[in-house]
């Protein structure tokens, strides 16, 4: 089951390798086919988006990723700092189709509200508290 074209392009931005692995495993269990790119922190992800021309040339069908899963607590550039900088970057680039889903251990209402204040942040998943069906449903919502 795919979205009718190439694999669904996903970017996972998380400093914890085990969390990237777990999300990748859960994504693959949904039945969809994904091309998954991983970045270990917000700065690496921001650099990836700032390198638009090169990345678009390398991956014309998969760039920018359809969905970016973003952790909040990371070194170099936190998820909130990334969102602030990415919001400005989006204005001048073709990132309209890229949506962000928070993927974090923070259950703080302040973090949830701050994240969802950005119009391109469409959901908030708490690590260890979502199930695979919920994840699949959120992916399907994005694909509609």
C-alpha positions as CSV (number, residue, x, y, z in Angstrom):
1,X,0.0,0.0,0.0
2,X,1.6,3.3,-1.1
3,X,0.5,6.8,-1.9
4,X,0.4,6.1,-5.7
5,X,3.9,7.4,-6.5
6,X,7.3,6.8,-5.0
7,X,7.8,6.0,-1.4
8,X,6.6,8.5,1.1
9,X,9.5,10.7,2.1
10,X,9.9,11.1,5.9
11,X,12.5,13.0,7.9
12,X,13.1,12.0,11.5
13,X,14.8,14.6,13.6
14,X,15.9,13.1,16.9
15,X,19.1,12.9,18.8
16,X,18.3,9.5,20.3
17,X,19.2,6.6,17.9
18,X,16.8,4.2,19.7
19,X,13.9,6.6,19.2
20,X,14.7,7.0,15.5
21,X,14.8,3.2,15.2
22,X,11.5,2.7,17.1
23,X,9.7,5.3,15.0
24,X,11.1,3.8,11.8
25,X,9.9,0.3,12.9
26,X,6.5,1.7,13.7
27,X,6.2,3.6,10.4
28,X,7.2,0.4,8.5
29,X,4.5,-1.5,10.3
30,X,1.7,0.8,8.9
31,X,1.9,-1.0,5.5
32,X,3.0,2.1,3.7
33,X,6.4,2.3,1.9
34,X,8.7,5.0,3.2
35,X,12.0,6.6,2.3
36,X,13.3,7.6,5.7
37,X,16.0,10.2,6.2
38,X,17.4,10.7,9.7
39,X,19.0,13.8,11.3
40,X,20.4,13.8,14.8
41,X,19.6,17.4,15.8
42,X,17.7,20.5,14.7
43,X,20.8,22.1,13.2
44,X,21.5,19.2,10.9
45,X,17.8,19.2,9.8
46,X,17.9,23.0,9.2
47,X,21.1,22.6,7.2
48,X,19.3,19.9,5.2
49,X,16.4,22.3,4.4
50,X,18.7,25.2,3.7
51,X,20.6,23.1,1.1
52,X,17.4,23.2,-1.0
53,X,18.8,23.3,-4.5
54,X,21.3,20.5,-4.0
55,X,18.8,18.3,-2.1
56,X,16.2,18.8,-4.8
57,X,18.7,17.9,-7.5
58,X,19.7,14.7,-5.6
59,X,16.1,13.6,-4.8
60,X,13.7,15.4,-7.1
61,X,10.7,13.1,-6.2
62,X,11.3,13.0,-2.5
63,X,12.4,16.5,-1.5
64,X,11.3,18.1,0.6
65,X,10.1,15.3,2.7
66,X,6.3,15.0,3.1
67,X,6.5,14.6,6.9
68,X,9.1,15.6,9.4
69,X,8.9,14.0,12.8
70,X,10.6,16.4,15.3
71,X,11.8,15.9,18.8
72,X,11.9,18.9,21.2
73,X,14.9,18.1,23.5
74,X,18.0,18.0,21.4
75,X,21.5,19.4,21.4
76,X,22.7,22.3,19.2
77,X,19.2,23.4,18.2
78,X,16.1,22.3,20.1
79,X,12.9,21.4,18.4
80,X,11.4,24.8,19.3
81,X,14.5,26.6,18.0
82,X,14.2,24.6,14.8
83,X,10.6,25.5,14.4
84,X,11.3,29.2,14.7
85,X,14.1,29.1,12.1
86,X,12.3,26.7,9.8
87,X,9.2,29.0,9.9
88,X,11.3,31.8,8.5
89,X,13.0,29.5,5.9
90,X,9.6,28.2,4.7
91,X,8.5,31.6,3.7
92,X,11.1,31.8,0.9
93,X,11.2,28.1,-0.2
94,X,8.9,25.4,-1.6
95,X,8.3,23.7,1.7
96,X,4.5,24.2,1.7
97,X,3.9,20.4,1.3
98,X,6.2,19.5,4.2
99,X,4.3,19.1,7.5
100,X,5.8,18.6,10.9
101,X,4.6,16.1,13.5
102,X,6.2,16.5,16.9
103,X,7.6,13.3,18.2
104,X,8.8,13.9,21.8
105,X,8.7,12.7,25.3
106,X,7.4,16.1,26.6
107,X,3.8,16.1,27.8
108,X,4.0,19.7,29.0
109,X,1.0,21.7,27.9
110,X,3.3,24.6,27.2
111,X,5.4,22.5,24.8
112,X,2.2,21.2,23.0
113,X,0.7,24.7,22.6
114,X,4.0,26.2,21.5
115,X,4.5,23.5,18.9
116,X,1.0,23.5,17.5
117,X,1.0,27.3,17.2
118,X,2.9,26.9,13.9
119,X,0.4,26.2,11.1
120,X,2.6,23.6,9.5
121,X,2.8,21.5,12.7
122,X,-0.1,19.2,12.3
123,X,0.2,16.8,15.2
124,X,1.9,16.0,18.5
125,X,3.0,12.4,19.3
126,X,4.3,11.5,22.7
127,X,7.0,8.8,22.6
128,X,5.8,5.6,24.1
129,X,2.2,6.8,24.4
130,X,0.9,6.3,20.9
131,X,0.1,3.1,19.1
132,X,0.7,1.9,15.6
133,X,-2.9,2.3,14.5
134,X,-2.9,5.9,15.8
135,X,0.3,6.5,13.8
136,X,-1.2,5.0,10.7
137,X,-4.3,7.1,11.1
138,X,-2.2,10.3,11.4
139,X,-0.2,9.3,8.2
140,X,-3.4,8.7,6.3
141,X,-4.7,12.1,7.4
142,X,-1.7,13.7,5.9
143,X,-2.0,11.8,2.6
144,X,-5.6,12.9,2.1
